[in-house]
Amino acid sequence: MCTNEMSKVPWVKIINLYHNLRKMIIRAEELGIKTDDFLQPVLEQRDAFDHFMRAKAVEIGLDEKEKKEKYIEQQYEKVIGHLYRAFFDAADWLGVTIKESILDIINPHSNECIKSVIPTYYTITKPRIIKISTEISDIRTRKDIGKSGNSLLDEVSQYYDIVNELLAFLDDVLSHNDALIEFSDKEQKEITEKDQKRNREKIINWIIAFLTGSIITIISLYLRSLWISN
C-alpha cells in the first residue's frame, strides 16, 4: 500500500478506540470481572481484528478484490464500528459493575457509620453518581457510529472520563472499607451491650417485683394469722 493510500486509513480513530477499550478491559480484570461475564466486548474485538486482517490481506496482495481501495476503506470502517461498540459495551458493563461494587460496600452499614467514616459520601459521592447515571444515559442517546472523527472520539473520551470518575469513587470507598467494618463492629458491640444491659435490668426488675410480691404476700398471711388467732 502506497503512502498516499496509507494516509487514508483512519488510524487515529482506530488506535484511540483500541487504547481506550484496552484500558477499560484491563481495569475490569483488575476488579475481578471474569472474561465470561465480559464477553460482548471480546467478541467485538474479534470481529474488528477479522476485518483488519481482511484489509491487510488485500493491501499486501494476498487477496484480490475489485475496487480494492473501496474494499479496504469499508473494512477499516467496520473495524472502527466494532471497536466503537466494544468500547461502549465495556464502558456500560464496567460502569454498572462499579456502581454495584460501591453499593455492596456501603449498604451493610448504617447512615451514621457512613457519614462518620466517609463524610463526603452523602454530600459529594452519591449525588455525583446519580448525576453520572444521567450523563451516561445522554451519551448513549447520542451514540452514533456515523459521526465525524473528532466528534466520535470526543464522545468516547467523555465516556472514558466518566468511568474513570466512577473508578475514583470506588477506590475511595474501598480505601475506607476496613474503617467502615470497624465502625460497624463497634456500633454492633454497643447495641449488643445495650441489649444485654436492658435484659439484665428487666431480669433484676422482675426479681425485685417477684421478691416484693412474695414479701407482701408473706406479711399479709402473717398479719391475717395474727388477726385470726386474736
Buried (B, 14 or more C-beta within 10 A) or exposed (E): BEEEEEEEBBEEBBEBBBEBBBBBBEBBEEEEBEEEEBEBBBEBBEBBEEBBBBBBBBBEEEBEBEEBEEBBBBBBBBBBBBBBBBBBBBBBBBBEBBBEBBEEBBEEBEEEBBBBBBEEBEEEBBEBBEEBBEBBEEBEEEBEBEBEEEEBBEBBEBBBEBBEBBBEBBEBBEEBEEEBBEBBEEBEEEEEEEEEEEEEEEEEEEEEEEEEEEEEEEEEEEEEEEEEEE
